[in-house]
Amino acid sequence: METKDKLFRIEEGFWLSGKDHFLAHVDEKAILAFPQAGEMHGIHPREDVAETATLTNRWRNLKMTSRYLLMPADDVAIVSYRADVSRNDGEPYSALVSSAYIRRSTGWKLTFHQHSPV
């Protein structure tokens, strides 16, 4: 599987999967920044974000468009895309997303993430 496909599959899991996906794919030294109001507003370590990834607040109907991959080094990758998605309550949300990954001995790990609402 190509690097781009692997990374976008991991990204999809952050929107649709739970705590185990976060803990498996987010680097221990990661920083995640969220602009939206509510429980996730601010800059958080991976453990805080993983705790919020419950089945009751997961996203659905994810559509990822304008997908780009930049690899400034062999073991560093940045993906950017537009996400159109809705919460379980049906509330729509759209954002421009960028995530940076580092390749560890255990695979690609998310090391930085930020999204900006559209």
C-alpha positions in Angstrom: 0.0 0.0 0.0 1.3 3.5 -0.9 2.3 5.9 1.9 -0.5 8.3 0.9 -3.1 5.6 1.2 -1.8 4.4 4.6 -1.8 7.9 6.0 -5.3 8.7 4.8 -6.6 5.4 6.2 -5.1 6.4 9.6 -6.6 9.9 9.3 -10.0 8.4 8.5 -9.7 6.3 11.7 -9.3 9.5 13.8 -12.7 10.7 12.6 -14.5 7.4 12.8 -12.8 5.1 15.3 -12.3 5.1 19.0 -9.7 5.4 21.7 -7.7 2.4 20.7 -7.1 3.9 17.2 -5.8 7.1 18.8 -3.4 5.4 21.2 -2.1 3.1 18.4 -1.5 5.9 15.8 -0.7 9.1 17.8 3.0 9.6 18.7 3.7 9.9 22.5 5.1 13.4 21.8 2.2 14.6 19.7 0.4 18.0 19.9 -3.1 18.3 18.7 -4.8 21.7 18.2 -8.5 22.2 17.9 -10.2 25.5 17.2 -13.8 24.7 17.8 -15.6 25.6 21.0 -16.4 22.9 23.6 -14.5 20.2 25.3 -11.8 20.0 22.6 -10.9 23.7 22.3 -7.2 24.3 22.7 -4.0 22.3 22.4 -4.0 18.8 23.8 -1.7 15.8 24.3 -2.7 12.4 22.8 -4.1 10.9 26.0 -6.7 13.8 26.4 -7.8 13.4 22.8 -8.1 9.6 23.0 -10.4 9.9 26.1 -12.9 11.9 24.0 -13.0 9.3 21.2 -16.1 7.5 22.4 -18.9 5.9 20.3 -21.4 8.5 21.5 -19.4 11.5 20.0 -17.9 9.9 16.9 -18.3 11.5 13.5 -20.2 9.9 10.6 -20.6 10.4 6.8 -17.0 11.5 6.4 -16.0 12.9 3.0 -12.3 13.7 2.5 -11.5 15.8 -0.6 -8.5 17.8 -1.9 -6.2 15.3 -0.4 -2.5 16.1 -0.6 0.7 14.5 0.7 4.0 16.3 1.2 7.1 14.3 2.3 9.9 16.8 3.3 12.1 13.8 4.4 11.9 10.0 4.1 10.5 9.6 7.6 8.3 12.8 7.7 5.0 13.2 6.0 2.3 15.9 6.0 -1.2 15.3 4.8 -3.7 18.1 4.1 -7.4 17.8 3.1 -10.9 19.1 3.4 -13.2 17.1 5.7 -17.0 17.3 5.5 -18.6 15.3 8.2 -21.4 15.2 10.7 -21.7 14.4 14.4 -24.0 11.6 15.6 -26.7 14.3 16.3 -26.5 15.2 12.6 -24.8 18.6 13.0 -22.6 19.2 10.0 -19.0 20.2 10.3 -16.4 21.1 7.6 -12.7 21.8 8.2 -9.4 22.2 6.4 -7.1 19.7 8.1 -3.3 19.2 8.2 -1.5 16.4 10.0 2.2 15.7 10.3 3.5 12.2 10.7 6.8 10.6 11.7 7.8 7.1 10.7 8.8 5.1 13.8 9.9 1.5 14.0 6.3 0.6 14.7 4.9 2.5 11.7 3.6 6.0 10.9 2.6 8.1 14.0 0.7 11.3 14.1 2.9 14.0 15.7 1.0 17.2 14.9 -2.6 17.9 13.9 -4.7 21.0 13.4 -7.9 21.8 11.7 -9.6 25.1 10.8 -13.4 25.2 10.4 -14.5 26.2 6.9 
